[in-house]
Amino acid sequence: MTPSEIFDSMRARWLANLPTYEADSLADDVVLETPFAAPGRPTRIEGKQQVLEHTQAGRAMFPVRFDDCRNVLLHETADPEVIVVEYELVGTHTVTGLTASAPFIGVLRTRGGKLAHWREYQHTLAIAQAVGQG
């Protein structure tokens, strides 16, 4: 898969309220990074099994249904295996019914048609406020 196709798959899974990744889309040594993760959350996860476990548990515990992924801007780079993506996720808190949005920037690297590295810059304050923690 191309980097754009992998991002499209991620976006489709968000909107279907599924964990972000399927095992066959990840390189064995995949790395996820969230440099500005909220306190107590990991900033780096390495390895396919660890990534799958982390994202499955996170999706199960996050009380938000994603309704839209909008304002998507995809930037190609000089490296055909790397893209930079700007986007905004819109979601509804499943307990309170509050709808909110947060902007993100992601850097996505593939290797052999699989996700090798995803670095996501999150607006953690907007996310915390959306789930009633800010």
ChimeraX commands (.cxc) that place a marker at each C-alpha (Angstrom):
marker #1 position 0.00,0.00,0.00 radius 0.5
marker #1 position 1.09,3.58,-0.57 radius 0.5
marker #1 position 1.33,6.05,2.32 radius 0.5
marker #1 position -1.90,7.71,1.13 radius 0.5
marker #1 position -3.72,4.38,1.01 radius 0.5
marker #1 position -2.57,3.54,4.53 radius 0.5
marker #1 position -3.82,6.90,5.80 radius 0.5
marker #1 position -7.14,6.36,3.99 radius 0.5
marker #1 position -7.44,2.99,5.75 radius 0.5
marker #1 position -6.69,4.60,9.12 radius 0.5
marker #1 position -9.32,7.28,8.52 radius 0.5
marker #1 position -11.93,4.69,7.47 radius 0.5
marker #1 position -11.25,2.70,10.64 radius 0.5
marker #1 position -11.56,5.81,12.82 radius 0.5
marker #1 position -14.94,6.60,11.28 radius 0.5
marker #1 position -16.06,2.97,11.73 radius 0.5
marker #1 position -14.98,3.26,15.39 radius 0.5
marker #1 position -12.50,0.43,15.01 radius 0.5
marker #1 position -8.93,0.28,16.30 radius 0.5
marker #1 position -6.71,2.27,13.94 radius 0.5
marker #1 position -4.70,-0.64,12.52 radius 0.5
marker #1 position -5.11,-4.13,11.16 radius 0.5
marker #1 position -2.19,-6.49,11.77 radius 0.5
marker #1 position -1.48,-7.01,8.07 radius 0.5
marker #1 position -1.02,-3.26,7.51 radius 0.5
marker #1 position 1.88,-2.98,10.00 radius 0.5
marker #1 position 5.57,-3.71,9.60 radius 0.5
marker #1 position 6.85,-6.07,12.28 radius 0.5
marker #1 position 9.04,-3.29,13.72 radius 0.5
marker #1 position 6.46,-0.49,13.38 radius 0.5
marker #1 position 6.92,2.55,15.62 radius 0.5
marker #1 position 4.16,4.89,16.83 radius 0.5
marker #1 position 5.15,8.22,18.33 radius 0.5
marker #1 position 3.07,10.93,19.99 radius 0.5
marker #1 position 5.68,13.48,21.10 radius 0.5
marker #1 position 3.08,15.65,22.88 radius 0.5
marker #1 position 1.12,12.83,24.51 radius 0.5
marker #1 position -0.94,13.67,27.58 radius 0.5
marker #1 position 0.76,13.04,30.92 radius 0.5
marker #1 position 0.80,9.36,31.78 radius 0.5
marker #1 position 0.45,8.28,28.14 radius 0.5
marker #1 position 3.36,6.73,26.22 radius 0.5
marker #1 position 5.19,8.84,23.66 radius 0.5
marker #1 position 6.64,5.85,21.79 radius 0.5
marker #1 position 5.43,2.30,21.14 radius 0.5
marker #1 position 7.53,-0.20,19.18 radius 0.5
marker #1 position 6.60,-3.48,17.53 radius 0.5
marker #1 position 3.49,-4.80,15.79 radius 0.5
marker #1 position 2.02,-6.68,18.75 radius 0.5
marker #1 position 2.57,-3.79,21.17 radius 0.5
marker #1 position 1.01,-1.30,18.74 radius 0.5
marker #1 position -2.03,-3.52,18.18 radius 0.5
marker #1 position -2.53,-4.08,21.91 radius 0.5
marker #1 position -2.14,-0.36,22.68 radius 0.5
marker #1 position -4.52,0.84,19.98 radius 0.5
marker #1 position -7.15,-1.83,20.69 radius 0.5
marker #1 position -7.15,-1.03,24.41 radius 0.5
marker #1 position -7.17,2.71,23.71 radius 0.5
marker #1 position -10.13,2.48,21.34 radius 0.5
marker #1 position -12.08,0.36,23.85 radius 0.5
marker #1 position -11.47,2.86,26.66 radius 0.5
marker #1 position -11.93,6.13,24.72 radius 0.5
marker #1 position -15.55,7.28,25.11 radius 0.5
marker #1 position -15.77,9.03,21.73 radius 0.5
marker #1 position -17.45,8.05,18.47 radius 0.5
marker #1 position -15.65,9.67,15.56 radius 0.5
marker #1 position -18.11,11.37,13.23 radius 0.5
marker #1 position -15.81,13.02,10.69 radius 0.5
marker #1 position -12.22,13.44,9.61 radius 0.5
marker #1 position -12.21,16.77,7.82 radius 0.5
marker #1 position -9.91,19.48,6.53 radius 0.5
marker #1 position -7.49,16.81,5.35 radius 0.5
marker #1 position -4.38,18.16,3.66 radius 0.5
marker #1 position -1.93,15.58,2.41 radius 0.5
marker #1 position 1.62,16.72,1.66 radius 0.5
marker #1 position 3.89,14.50,-0.38 radius 0.5
marker #1 position 7.61,14.63,0.36 radius 0.5
marker #1 position 10.78,13.98,-1.62 radius 0.5
marker #1 position 10.65,10.44,-0.20 radius 0.5
marker #1 position 7.82,8.47,-1.89 radius 0.5
marker #1 position 7.38,6.40,1.29 radius 0.5
marker #1 position 6.67,9.47,3.47 radius 0.5
marker #1 position 3.69,11.83,3.66 radius 0.5
marker #1 position 2.69,14.56,6.08 radius 0.5
marker #1 position -1.04,14.80,6.81 radius 0.5
marker #1 position -2.98,17.59,8.50 radius 0.5
marker #1 position -6.50,16.73,9.62 radius 0.5
marker #1 position -9.22,17.43,12.15 radius 0.5
marker #1 position -11.15,14.69,13.92 radius 0.5
marker #1 position -14.72,15.38,15.00 radius 0.5
marker #1 position -16.26,13.16,17.61 radius 0.5
marker #1 position -19.17,12.79,19.98 radius 0.5
marker #1 position -18.66,11.82,23.61 radius 0.5
marker #1 position -20.71,8.65,24.01 radius 0.5
marker #1 position -21.81,9.49,27.57 radius 0.5
marker #1 position -22.43,13.25,27.48 radius 0.5
marker #1 position -23.41,13.64,23.82 radius 0.5
marker #1 position -21.02,16.60,23.48 radius 0.5
marker #1 position -19.54,16.99,19.98 radius 0.5
marker #1 position -16.07,18.50,19.64 radius 0.5
marker #1 position -13.09,18.51,17.30 radius 0.5
marker #1 position -9.32,18.53,17.53 radius 0.5
marker #1 position -6.57,19.18,14.94 radius 0.5
marker #1 position -3.72,16.78,14.26 radius 0.5
marker #1 position -0.59,16.52,12.14 radius 0.5
marker #1 position 0.83,13.12,11.25 radius 0.5
marker #1 position 4.02,11.99,9.55 radius 0.5
marker #1 position 3.54,8.58,7.98 radius 0.5
marker #1 position 6.35,6.33,6.67 radius 0.5
marker #1 position 5.84,3.04,4.86 radius 0.5
marker #1 position 8.20,0.23,4.03 radius 0.5
marker #1 position 7.25,-2.56,1.65 radius 0.5
marker #1 position 3.65,-1.35,1.53 radius 0.5
marker #1 position 3.19,-1.49,5.30 radius 0.5
marker #1 position 3.14,1.19,7.98 radius 0.5
marker #1 position 6.65,1.49,9.42 radius 0.5
marker #1 position 6.37,4.73,11.41 radius 0.5
marker #1 position 3.53,7.03,12.45 radius 0.5
marker #1 position 4.33,10.23,14.34 radius 0.5
marker #1 position 1.23,12.14,15.39 radius 0.5
marker #1 position 1.14,15.61,16.87 radius 0.5
marker #1 position -2.07,15.98,18.85 radius 0.5
marker #1 position -3.83,18.96,20.37 radius 0.5
marker #1 position -3.99,17.26,23.77 radius 0.5
marker #1 position -5.83,20.14,25.48 radius 0.5
marker #1 position -8.64,20.03,22.90 radius 0.5
marker #1 position -8.89,16.26,23.33 radius 0.5
marker #1 position -8.97,16.53,27.14 radius 0.5
marker #1 position -11.68,19.18,26.98 radius 0.5
marker #1 position -13.74,17.09,24.57 radius 0.5
marker #1 position -13.81,14.17,26.99 radius 0.5
marker #1 position -14.42,16.36,30.05 radius 0.5
marker #1 position -10.90,16.26,31.47 radius 0.5
marker #1 position -9.71,19.76,30.66 radius 0.5
marker link #1:1,2 radius 0.2
marker link #1:2,3 radius 0.2
marker link #1:3,4 radius 0.2
marker link #1:4,5 radius 0.2
marker link #1:5,6 radius 0.2
marker link #1:6,7 radius 0.2
marker link #1:7,8 radius 0.2
marker link #1:8,9 radius 0.2
marker link #1:9,10 radius 0.2
marker link #1:10,11 radius 0.2
marker link #1:11,12 radius 0.2
marker link #1:12,13 radius 0.2
marker link #1:13,14 radius 0.2
marker link #1:14,15 radius 0.2
marker link #1:15,16 radius 0.2
marker link #1:16,17 radius 0.2
marker link #1:17,18 radius 0.2
marker link #1:18,19 radius 0.2
marker link #1:19,20 radius 0.2
marker link #1:20,21 radius 0.2
marker link #1:21,22 radius 0.2
marker link #1:22,23 radius 0.2
marker link #1:23,24 radius 0.2
marker link #1:24,25 radius 0.2
marker link #1:25,26 radius 0.2
marker link #1:26,27 radius 0.2
marker link #1:27,28 radius 0.2
marker link #1:28,29 radius 0.2
marker link #1:29,30 radius 0.2
marker link #1:30,31 radius 0.2
marker link #1:31,32 radius 0.2
marker link #1:32,33 radius 0.2
marker link #1:33,34 radius 0.2
marker link #1:34,35 radius 0.2
marker link #1:35,36 radius 0.2
marker link #1:36,37 radius 0.2
marker link #1:37,38 radius 0.2
marker link #1:38,39 radius 0.2
marker link #1:39,40 radius 0.2
marker link #1:40,41 radius 0.2
marker link #1:41,42 radius 0.2
marker link #1:42,43 radius 0.2
marker link #1:43,44 radius 0.2
marker link #1:44,45 radius 0.2
marker link #1:45,46 radius 0.2
marker link #1:46,47 radius 0.2
marker link #1:47,48 radius 0.2
marker link #1:48,49 radius 0.2
marker link #1:49,50 radius 0.2
marker link #1:50,51 radius 0.2
marker link #1:51,52 radius 0.2
marker link #1:52,53 radius 0.2
marker link #1:53,54 radius 0.2
marker link #1:54,55 radius 0.2
marker link #1:55,56 radius 0.2
marker link #1:56,57 radius 0.2
marker link #1:57,58 radius 0.2
marker link #1:58,59 radius 0.2
marker link #1:59,60 radius 0.2
marker link #1:60,61 radius 0.2
marker link #1:61,62 radius 0.2
marker link #1:62,63 radius 0.2
marker link #1:63,64 radius 0.2
marker link #1:64,65 radius 0.2
marker link #1:65,66 radius 0.2
marker link #1:66,67 radius 0.2
marker link #1:67,68 radius 0.2
marker link #1:68,69 radius 0.2
marker link #1:69,70 radius 0.2
marker link #1:70,71 radius 0.2
marker link #1:71,72 radius 0.2
marker link #1:72,73 radius 0.2
marker link #1:73,74 radius 0.2
marker link #1:74,75 radius 0.2
marker link #1:75,76 radius 0.2
marker link #1:76,77 radius 0.2
marker link #1:77,78 radius 0.2
marker link #1:78,79 radius 0.2
marker link #1:79,80 radius 0.2
marker link #1:80,81 radius 0.2
marker link #1:81,82 radius 0.2
marker link #1:82,83 radius 0.2
marker link #1:83,84 radius 0.2
marker link #1:84,85 radius 0.2
marker link #1:85,86 radius 0.2
marker link #1:86,87 radius 0.2
marker link #1:87,88 radius 0.2
marker link #1:88,89 radius 0.2
marker link #1:89,90 radius 0.2
marker link #1:90,91 radius 0.2
marker link #1:91,92 radius 0.2
marker link #1:92,93 radius 0.2
marker link #1:93,94 radius 0.2
marker link #1:94,95 radius 0.2
marker link #1:95,96 radius 0.2
marker link #1:96,97 radius 0.2
marker link #1:97,98 radius 0.2
marker link #1:98,99 radius 0.2
marker link #1:99,100 radius 0.2
marker link #1:100,101 radius 0.2
marker link #1:101,102 radius 0.2
marker link #1:102,103 radius 0.2
marker link #1:103,104 radius 0.2
marker link #1:104,105 radius 0.2
marker link #1:105,106 radius 0.2
marker link #1:106,107 radius 0.2
marker link #1:107,108 radius 0.2
marker link #1:108,109 radius 0.2
marker link #1:109,110 radius 0.2
marker link #1:110,111 radius 0.2
marker link #1:111,112 radius 0.2
marker link #1:112,113 radius 0.2
marker link #1:113,114 radius 0.2
marker link #1:114,115 radius 0.2
marker link #1:115,116 radius 0.2
marker link #1:116,117 radius 0.2
marker link #1:117,118 radius 0.2
marker link #1:118,119 radius 0.2
marker link #1:119,120 radius 0.2
marker link #1:120,121 radius 0.2
marker link #1:121,122 radius 0.2
marker link #1:122,123 radius 0.2
marker link #1:123,124 radius 0.2
marker link #1:124,125 radius 0.2
marker link #1:125,126 radius 0.2
marker link #1:126,127 radius 0.2
marker link #1:127,128 radius 0.2
marker link #1:128,129 radius 0.2
marker link #1:129,130 radius 0.2
marker link #1:130,131 radius 0.2
marker link #1:131,132 radius 0.2
marker link #1:132,133 radius 0.2
marker link #1:133,134 radius 0.2
view
